[in-house]
Amino acid sequence: MSSHFARNAVGLAVLSLVSCLAWAQSDSSATTGGAALPEVTVTGNPLGASELIAPTTSVSGEQLLLRAQPTLGETLNNLPGVSSTYFGPNASRPTIRGQDGDRIRILQNGGAAPDASALSYDHAVPVDALVTERIEVLRGPSALQYGGSAVGGVVNVIDNRIPSEPLEGFGGRVDAGYATGSREKSGGVVLEGGNDRYALHVDAFSRDADDTKVPIELNCENPRRPGLARKICNSANRADGGAIGGTLFFDQGWIGASASTYRSNYGTVAEDDVTIDMKSDRYALEGEWRPGGFFTSIHGKFSYTDYRHTEFEGQEPGTTFANKSHDFRLEARHRKIAGLEGVIGFSSETGRFSADGEEAFAPHSRTRSNALFLHEELGTSWGRLSFGARTEQVKVTSFGSPDPDITRFAVGERDFHPHSAALGALVDLTPQWQLTSNLAYTERAPKDYELFANGPHVATAAWELGNPDLQKEKSVGFDLGAQWKSGANNARVNAYVTRFRNYIGLEASGNVRDSEGNINPGPVETAEGLVFPDVVDEYVYRGVRARFTGLEASGNLRLLGTDGFAKPADDSTLDLQWRGDLVRAKNTDTGEPLPRIAPARVGATLAYGNGPWSARLGFDHYAAQRRVPGIGARPTDAFTLWNAAITYRMKVQRANLTWYARIDNLTNKLAYSATSILTTTAFPDAPLPGRSLKVGLRATF
């Protein structure tokens, strides 16, 4: 996929739409929207059950369109239990139930999608909502088939680049948009076509944004753009990408392949003259065979990802991070045995990581993991029971640094054998009421940087020191949920507690280091007198006992329309969509709160619909966060963000058009994220974005 093709995604999209409309006039038998994925939530249940025991949320269609942001974390922010690591407008990962980094597994179509985003907060996740069909979020540790790194939850980005169902005819969608807050211009196109024997998928996107506006003047020290300005300094971004994929179908299954690329160049916001130039290329092979007999289906997938980014200081290249990874996964689904059905699987991952340059704080390393897992379910007259188990073998090897002048990295190898298990139950109390419960024991092997890091980390403003003697992280998690549904009205609530033994985190050691790594350096005598060197705090990876507890709730109340309190004369509807969550996280060894935990949040949206028109007005209120560690953290104040949106749907021949306008931060409120390290440390000011109007058009055909 050439960069020229990606950069002209908007023009190609419009051209494709015009061609498709002309083609539709001569072939009215083609199906509309044939590219749509089946509405089955796959992440929370490998058997494809419609009623899920694990707490899972799916975002797609118009809902994804109206909440999409340039980063994955901000796109999912404010879902129940989900917040964002927010490192400015260009880099963020989802935080689920207070946990982030390598306790949240980000997948692409159910397979590994390695990058360097878990290593550092300023590293972006190379995915874009413009070419994404659906995003599924599994909260809690019950997805054992995805490994110990999913103890906090799973985010599965589904893009249908390898179609798994036959497509009759030709279809797709086109997106174009403009946002005033960053003067962002974005566009994407997804095209799919085929028949009962083959299917082809092509997509491309482009996004170009300037510095993001905020409600306060900030001092930019970039010599190219000096002075005070109401913008987040060095927050511009350019991203392009695309993919091509296809599938061949046969009588007992299918096989497909895809190749995709992602390119981005963005400012890091922590330093006014540092940018990151990123590329990620991914190649995937996937297929399914349905032999009959004991195994009803055997599903396999393989992917290779080549990720690299270079951090530039002005025009000079600095540190380069690279991650090359292979991922193989095989799942066999067996037929029912005395009412019991399930999946038995094997997965294997190999990743080679390297960091070269002055700010390389982790060594060259290799991580290999192999795992066996199973997921079984038993249907009963009153509901369903589930059981899962996983055993892994993980080997982490540090090769040190190829630079002979860098000797601070330890060289060695560690072997781990994590084991995990989970139980779940769903009880149908009445046709309207259900109860769910999950109990999971999870073990996670330490990551390479948790074991072997030793260097200055700009994103955390600290000298990070790994611990080669770390043991497995162990946890026990329990959640209890209830949900009610009656027509358009519904409500669900989940309460959970997770207790960790040997929870691996960064803790201040009380020492400081200079740029050479000297501990607690004294003043240096010069001709001008004593000069104290620049130092940063030293943080060490340590295992502690920890406890996470929380509550999540959401629902919909129909105020006007069928199933509502009032019946209008026309077909208009008015819904009150409400949500809220609360999480508490504590280091039970010291009694101190853990850092970067989201405060209590509540929100509500009034959603009005009348024929082709719909309108939304809502808010999200964040309480003050005063529960922060005593060292190296700052509290945040309470704030409320308002948002609004309006859409109009129309049909032009075969195409369905959705015009929309969305206003984020309607009141231009100055706000700071409690889950961002930019807020909780002494970085330059990086508030949340100010008011922004986004207008756009989506065409599906």
Buried (B, 14 or more C-beta within 10 A) or exposed (E): BEBEBBBBBBEBBBEBBEEBBEBBEEEEEBEBBBBBBEEEBBBBBBBEBEEBBBBBBBBBBBEBBBBBBBBBBBBBBBBBBBBBBBBBBBBBBBBBBBBBBBBBBBBBBBBBBBBBBBBBBBBBBBBBBBBBBBBBBBBBBBBBBBBBBBBBBBBBBBBBBBBBBBBBBBBBBBBBBEBEBBBBBBBBBBBBBBEEEBBBBBBBBBBBBBBBBBBEEBEBEBEEBEEEBBBBBBBBBBBBBBBBBBBBBEEEBBBBBBBBBBBBBBBBBBBBBBBBBBBBBBBBBBBBBBEEEEBBBBBBBBBBBBBBBBBBBEEEEBBBBBBBBBBBBBBBBBEEEEEBBBBBBBBBBBBBBBBBBEBBBBBBBBBBBBBEBBBBBBBEEEBBBBBBBBBBBBBBBBBBBEEEEBEEBBBBEBEBEBBBBBBBBBBBEEEEEBBBBBBBBBBBBBBBBBBBBBBBBBBBBBBBBBBBEBBBBBBBBBBBBBBBBEEBBBBBBBBBBBBBBBBBBBBBBEBBBBEEBEEEBEEEEEEEEEEEBEBBBBBBBBBBBBBBBBBBBBBBBBBBBEEBEEEEEEEBBBBBBBBBBBBBBBBBEEEBBBBBBBBBBBBBBBBBBBEEEBBBBBBBBBBEBEBBBEEBBEBBBEBEBBBBBBBBBEEEEBBBBBBBBBBBBBBBBBBBBBBBBBBBBEBBBBBBBBBBBBBBBBBBB
